[in-house]
Amino acid sequence: MNIKQVKAFLAVAQSMSFASAATQLHLSQPALSLSIKSLEENLGGKLLTRTTRHIALTPEGEALLPIARRLLAQWENAEDEMKQRFALQLGKIAIASMPSFAASLLPKAIRNYHESYPNIQVAIDDVLSDVVVEMVRNNQVELGISFEPNNLLDLSFYPLYDDTFIAILPKDHPLEKQDTISWPALLEYDFITLQRPSSVRAMIESTLNDAGIELSVAFDAHQLATVGRMVSEGMGVAVVPSICRQQANEQGAIIRPVIQPEIHCRVGVICQPRSNLSIAAAAMLDVLINTYA
């Protein structure tokens, strides 16, 4: 049983006329009769009794009538919903973002997206950078925003901007008077960073190791927001992505460039190949790229 057969049956059952039903469906009467005959053969029995002057539903036809009406309504609803989705008038997307980006830059892109596509719902999961990649790979979300991973495998990466790490200090710190701070000078003080495994800590350790600098960690935490709070409370110093600048300012920390060596990384969107994205997610990808271009 297919939707054409259902429409044919309903048209005949409601008009009790093959001629009227054929006109309504823009079919020839022989084509309509063949559609009804095929439906009856598929189901295994007669749905209509027909004489030269009269058409009637069999008991099985009477039983099918309300079912056919529901099927047609569901089909039309599904068709309408899909058209709305393709026209970006309906839908929902999920984005995983590292918390520092979600709390600072992401709202601007969400606002731009909502202005263009007000009927698309957007759900945001703020999770650690490493978790972002796994959520995309496991199809828990369509888009993820994170530092560029070392191994994308089958995923795609669309860069948004380059991030340079910065040093954050508590107020009235001895290094506050310096315009830039070197790593050797910074590591004279208690150093606070993220716990392993984290991409931020991995980038710091890898860069310092290449420069022959030993990293001694006094405190570590699970979130960059916690690291910033610990610095503002005077527990030590830290180096964080510049995406945390606004948050560090709000927490009352002092911000300085860190050099010798500098740490650079790309922030971007991680997703399945674009051809696998929903229309709504592909539109969000474009908005993200354009917002931070």
C-alpha positions as CSV (number, residue, x, y, z in Angstrom):
1,M,0.0,0.0,0.0
2,N,1.4,3.3,-1.0
3,I,0.3,6.9,-0.6
4,K,-1.0,7.2,-4.2
5,Q,-3.3,4.2,-3.6
6,V,-4.5,5.7,-0.3
7,K,-5.3,9.0,-2.0
8,A,-7.1,7.1,-4.8
9,F,-9.2,5.1,-2.3
10,L,-10.1,8.2,-0.2
11,A,-11.1,10.2,-3.3
12,V,-13.5,7.4,-4.5
13,A,-14.8,6.7,-1.0
14,Q,-15.6,10.3,-0.2
15,S,-17.1,11.2,-3.6
16,M,-18.6,7.7,-4.4
17,S,-17.8,8.5,-8.0
18,F,-14.9,7.3,-10.1
19,A,-15.3,10.3,-12.5
20,S,-15.2,12.9,-9.7
21,A,-12.3,11.2,-8.0
22,A,-10.3,11.0,-11.3
23,T,-10.9,14.7,-11.9
24,Q,-9.9,15.5,-8.3
25,L,-6.7,13.5,-8.6
26,H,-5.9,14.6,-12.3
27,L,-6.0,11.0,-13.4
28,S,-7.8,9.1,-16.1
29,Q,-10.5,6.8,-14.9
30,P,-8.7,3.7,-16.2
31,A,-5.6,4.8,-14.2
32,L,-7.7,5.4,-11.1
33,S,-9.4,2.0,-11.4
34,L,-6.0,0.3,-11.8
35,S,-4.8,2.0,-8.6
36,I,-7.8,0.8,-6.6
37,K,-7.4,-2.7,-8.1
38,S,-3.7,-2.8,-7.1
39,L,-4.6,-1.7,-3.6
40,E,-7.2,-4.4,-3.2
41,E,-4.8,-7.0,-4.5
42,N,-2.1,-5.9,-2.1
43,L,-4.5,-6.0,0.9
44,G,-6.2,-9.3,-0.2
45,G,-9.8,-8.4,-0.9
46,K,-12.5,-6.0,-2.2
47,L,-12.8,-2.5,-0.7
48,L,-15.5,-1.3,-3.1
49,T,-18.6,-2.8,-4.8
50,R,-19.5,-1.2,-8.0
51,T,-22.4,-1.4,-10.4
52,T,-23.2,0.7,-13.4
53,R,-25.1,3.1,-11.2
54,H,-23.9,2.6,-7.7
55,I,-20.6,2.5,-5.7
56,A,-20.5,1.3,-2.1
57,L,-17.8,0.4,0.5
58,T,-17.5,-3.1,1.6
59,P,-17.2,-3.7,5.4
60,E,-13.4,-3.9,4.9
61,G,-13.5,-0.6,2.9
62,E,-15.5,1.0,5.8
63,A,-12.8,-0.3,8.2
64,L,-10.0,1.1,6.0
65,L,-11.6,4.6,5.6
66,P,-10.6,6.1,9.0
67,I,-7.2,4.4,8.8
68,A,-6.6,5.9,5.4
69,R,-7.6,9.4,6.6
70,R,-5.1,9.1,9.4
71,L,-2.4,7.9,7.1
72,L,-3.0,10.7,4.7
73,A,-3.0,13.3,7.5
74,Q,0.3,12.0,8.9
75,W,1.8,11.9,5.4
76,E,0.8,15.5,4.7
77,N,2.1,16.6,8.2
78,A,5.4,14.9,7.5
79,E,5.7,16.4,4.1
80,D,4.9,19.9,5.5
81,E,7.4,19.4,8.3
82,M,10.2,18.4,6.0
83,K,9.5,21.3,3.7
84,Q,9.7,23.6,6.7
85,R,13.0,22.0,7.7
86,F,14.5,22.4,4.3
87,A,13.3,26.0,4.2
88,L,14.9,26.6,7.7
89,Q,11.5,27.4,9.2
90,L,11.6,24.5,11.6
91,G,14.3,22.4,13.3
92,K,16.8,22.0,16.1
93,I,20.6,21.9,16.3
94,A,22.9,21.0,19.1
95,I,26.4,22.6,19.6
96,A,29.1,21.5,21.9
97,S,31.5,24.3,22.9
98,M,34.4,24.7,25.3
99,P,33.1,26.8,28.2
100,S,35.4,29.7,27.6
101,F,34.0,30.2,24.1
102,A,30.4,29.5,25.1
103,A,30.5,32.1,27.8
104,S,32.2,34.8,25.7
105,L,32.0,34.6,21.9
106,L,29.3,32.1,21.1
107,P,26.3,34.2,22.1
108,K,27.1,36.7,19.3
109,A,26.9,34.0,16.7
110,I,23.7,32.5,18.2
111,R,22.1,36.0,18.1
112,N,23.1,36.4,14.4
113,Y,21.7,32.9,13.6
114,H,18.4,33.6,15.5
115,E,17.9,36.8,13.6
116,S,18.0,34.9,10.3
117,Y,16.3,31.7,11.4
118,P,14.1,32.5,14.4
119,N,12.2,29.2,14.3
120,I,15.3,26.9,14.7
121,Q,16.0,25.8,18.2
122,V,19.7,25.8,19.4
123,A,20.9,23.7,22.2
124,I,24.4,24.3,23.7
125,D,26.5,21.9,25.7
126,D,29.5,23.6,27.3
127,V,32.1,20.9,27.9
128,L,35.8,20.5,27.9
129,S,37.6,20.9,24.6
130,D,38.5,17.2,24.5
131,V,34.9,16.2,25.1
132,V,33.7,18.4,22.2
133,V,35.5,16.2,19.7
134,E,34.1,13.0,21.1
135,M,30.5,14.4,21.1
136,V,30.8,15.3,17.5
137,R,32.4,11.9,16.6
138,N,29.7,10.0,18.4
139,N,26.9,12.1,16.7
140,Q,25.7,13.5,20.0
141,V,25.9,17.0,18.4
142,E,26.4,18.2,14.9
143,L,28.8,21.0,15.6
144,G,31.6,21.4,18.1
145,I,33.7,24.5,18.9
146,S,37.2,23.8,20.2
147,F,40.9,24.1,19.7
148,E,42.1,22.3,16.6
149,P,42.6,18.7,17.6
150,N,45.8,16.9,16.7
151,N,43.9,14.0,15.1
152,L,40.7,14.7,13.2
153,L,40.4,11.3,11.6
154,D,37.1,11.4,9.6
155,L,36.0,14.8,11.0
156,S,36.3,18.3,9.4
157,F,37.8,21.4,11.0
158,Y,36.8,25.0,9.9
159,P,39.1,27.6,11.6
160,L,37.4,30.6,13.1
161,Y,40.5,32.5,14.4
162,D,44.0,32.1,15.9
163,D,44.3,32.3,19.7
164,T,47.4,33.4,21.5
165,F,47.8,32.3,25.2
166,I,48.1,35.1,27.8
167,A,49.4,35.3,31.4
168,I,47.0,36.2,34.2
169,L,48.2,37.5,37.5
170,P,46.5,38.5,40.8
171,K,46.3,42.3,41.5
172,D,49.5,43.9,42.8
173,H,51.7,41.0,41.6
174,P,55.4,41.8,41.3
175,L,55.2,41.0,37.5
176,E,52.3,43.5,37.0
177,K,54.8,46.3,36.0
178,Q,56.2,44.3,33.0
179,D,54.6,44.8,29.6
180,T,55.4,41.2,28.6
181,I,56.3,38.3,30.8
182,S,58.7,35.5,29.9
183,W,58.0,31.9,31.0
184,P,61.1,31.6,33.2
185,A,60.0,34.8,35.1
186,L,56.4,33.5,35.4
187,L,57.4,30.1,36.7
188,E,59.2,31.7,39.6
189,Y,55.7,31.8,41.2
190,D,53.1,29.1,42.0
191,F,51.6,28.0,38.7
192,I,48.0,27.0,38.2
193,T,46.7,25.1,35.2
194,L,44.1,22.6,34.1
195,Q,44.1,19.0,35.1
196,R,45.2,16.2,32.7
197,P,43.9,15.3,30.2
198,S,43.2,18.7,28.8
199,S,44.2,20.2,25.5
200,V,45.2,23.5,27.1
201,R,47.6,21.8,29.5
202,A,48.9,19.5,26.8
203,M,49.7,22.6,24.6
204,I,51.5,24.3,27.5
205,E,53.5,21.2,28.4
206,S,54.5,20.5,24.8
207,T,55.6,24.1,24.1
208,L,57.7,24.3,27.3
209,N,59.2,20.9,26.7
210,D,60.3,22.0,23.2
211,A,61.8,25.1,24.7
212,G,63.6,23.1,27.4
213,I,61.6,24.6,30.2
214,E,60.5,22.5,33.1
215,L,56.9,23.0,34.3
216,S,56.2,22.8,38.0
217,V,52.5,22.9,38.8
218,A,51.3,24.1,42.2
219,F,47.5,23.7,41.7
220,D,45.4,22.3,38.9
221,A,41.6,22.5,38.3
222,H,39.0,21.1,36.0
223,Q,37.7,24.3,34.4
224,L,39.5,27.5,33.2
225,A,37.0,29.5,35.1
226,T,38.2,27.9,38.3
227,V,41.8,28.6,37.3
228,G,41.0,32.2,36.8
229,R,39.2,32.5,40.2
230,M,42.2,30.9,41.9
231,V,44.5,33.5,40.3
232,S,42.3,36.4,41.3
233,E,42.3,35.1,44.9
234,G,46.1,35.4,44.9
235,M,46.9,31.6,44.9
236,G,49.3,31.9,42.0
237,V,49.7,32.7,38.3
238,A,48.4,31.0,35.1
239,V,48.6,31.0,31.4
240,V,45.3,30.6,29.5
241,P,43.9,31.1,26.0
242,S,43.1,34.7,25.2
243,I,39.5,33.6,24.8
244,C,39.5,33.8,28.6
245,R,40.4,37.5,28.6
246,Q,37.0,38.9,29.3
247,Q,36.4,36.4,32.1
248,A,39.8,37.2,33.6
249,N,39.0,40.9,33.5
250,E,35.7,40.3,35.2
251,Q,37.4,38.3,37.9
252,G,39.9,41.1,38.6
253,A,43.0,39.4,37.2
254,I,45.9,41.3,35.5
255,I,46.5,40.2,31.9
256,R,49.9,40.3,30.2
257,P,51.3,38.7,27.0
258,V,53.5,35.7,27.7
259,I,56.7,35.2,25.6
260,Q,59.7,33.0,25.3
261,P,58.0,31.0,24.1
262,E,54.6,32.1,22.8
263,I,51.7,29.6,22.5
264,H,49.4,29.8,19.5
265,C,46.5,27.6,18.5
266,R,43.5,27.7,16.2
267,V,39.9,27.8,17.4
268,G,37.3,26.4,15.0
269,V,34.3,24.3,14.3
270,I,34.6,20.5,14.3
271,C,31.9,18.6,12.5
272,Q,31.2,15.6,10.2
273,P,31.8,16.3,6.5
274,R,29.5,19.1,5.4
275,S,27.5,16.9,3.2
276,N,26.4,14.9,6.3
277,L,25.1,18.0,8.1
278,S,21.4,19.0,8.4
279,I,20.4,22.1,6.6
280,A,20.1,23.9,9.9
281,A,23.5,22.9,11.1
282,A,25.1,23.8,7.7
283,A,23.5,27.3,8.1
284,M,24.9,27.6,11.6
285,L,28.4,26.6,10.3
286,D,28.2,29.5,7.8
287,V,27.0,31.9,10.5
288,L,29.9,30.9,12.8
289,I,32.5,31.4,10.0
290,N,31.0,34.7,9.0
291,T,30.6,36.0,12.5
292,Y,34.3,35.5,13.5
293,A,35.8,36.2,10.0
